[in-house]
Amino acid sequence: MTTETTTAQPRIPLNRERVLRAAVAYADGNGIDSLSMRKLGQELGVEAMSLYNHVKNKEDLLNGMVDTVLAEIDLSPGGSDWKSCLRHRILSARSALINHPWASQVIESRKDMSPAMIGYFDGIVGILRDGGFSLDLIHHAMHALGSRMLGFSQELFDESDDKSDDPEAAAMMMQMLERYPNISAMLQEISHDPDDPVVGSGCDDQTEFVFGLDLILDGLERLRLAEV
């Protein structure tokens, strides 16, 4: 008769990095609004109080989650001139935020910048200084770019609540378009759905982000050359 013995797997020790990565994964799957210390503790198999050995409070947790996302941004040069370098970095930031849709909401809610965030902006200033920009023009450039430096922008049109299948909403949309012919003409022109020339399927966020970014970068290049 043989006796089988089972050896319990050793518990992976908890640390700040593991807590933050678990929080990011939870927010990715469930949304940032549902994240709580209790639920995060359950994900990690520990009591919520154990988390406070690694994060001070919920705000510290959120700050750390933002830093974790920032660490995914590719900081390699990405080009031989300032414009291609900056474009590469910003589009890498956008890629990181697309992977974590909640991150822009949390970034906007932060009252203070973490050292990681300051370091990221310092790198952008460095790219512009190396590209020949004056400090005064860099200051203007930072304001012009705004949240685009972190890969997101505050959109003019909110398409998160799609009511295209609602007959009443569709009728209201038709009335609005009849009343506002210029908006109507624009929406029909940019529609991505040829079968629905009135409502369409919305804008391509990536296309619009890149369009705005390139517009700003081209304008900054003209101002840089005017300084020489």
Secondary structure as the mmCIF struct_conf table of DSSP 4:
data_model
#
loop_
_struct_conf.conf_type_id
_struct_conf.id
_struct_conf.beg_label_comp_id
_struct_conf.beg_label_asym_id
_struct_conf.beg_label_seq_id
_struct_conf.end_label_comp_id
_struct_conf.end_label_asym_id
_struct_conf.end_label_seq_id
HELX_LH_PP_P HELX_LH_PP_P1 ALA A 8 LEU A 14
HELX_RH_AL_P HELX_RH_AL_P1 ARG A 16 ASN A 30
HELX_RH_3T_P HELX_RH_3T_P1 ILE A 32 SER A 34
HELX_RH_AL_P HELX_RH_AL_P2 MET A 37 LEU A 44
TURN_TY1_P TURN_TY1_P1 GLY A 45 GLY A 45
BEND BEND1 VAL A 46 VAL A 46
HELX_RH_AL_P HELX_RH_AL_P3 ALA A 48 LEU A 51
TURN_TY1_P TURN_TY1_P2 TYR A 52 HIS A 54
BEND BEND2 LYS A 56 ASN A 57
HELX_RH_AL_P HELX_RH_AL_P4 LYS A 58 LEU A 70
TURN_TY1_P TURN_TY1_P3 ALA A 71 GLU A 72
BEND BEND3 ILE A 73 ILE A 73
BEND BEND4 SER A 76 SER A 76
BEND BEND5 GLY A 79 ASP A 81
HELX_RH_AL_P HELX_RH_AL_P5 TRP A 82 ASN A 99
BEND BEND6 HIS A 100 HIS A 100
TURN_TY1_P TURN_TY1_P4 PRO A 101 TRP A 102
HELX_RH_AL_P HELX_RH_AL_P6 ALA A 103 SER A 109
BEND BEND7 LYS A 111 ASP A 112
HELX_RH_AL_P HELX_RH_AL_P7 PRO A 115 ASP A 130
TURN_TY1_P TURN_TY1_P5 GLY A 131 GLY A 132
HELX_RH_AL_P HELX_RH_AL_P8 LEU A 135 LEU A 145
HELX_RH_3T_P HELX_RH_3T_P2 GLY A 146 LEU A 150
TURN_TY1_P TURN_TY1_P6 GLY A 151 GLY A 151
BEND BEND8 LEU A 156 PHE A 157
BEND BEND9 SER A 160 ASP A 161
TURN_TY1_P TURN_TY1_P7 SER A 164 ASP A 165
HELX_RH_AL_P HELX_RH_AL_P9 PRO A 167 ARG A 179
HELX_RH_AL_P HELX_RH_AL_P10 PRO A 181 ILE A 190
BEND BEND10 HIS A 192 HIS A 192
TURN_TY1_P TURN_TY1_P8 PRO A 194 ASP A 195
TURN_TY1_P TURN_TY1_P9 PRO A 197 VAL A 199
BEND BEND11 SER A 201 SER A 201
HELX_RH_AL_P HELX_RH_AL_P11 ASP A 205 GLU A 227
#
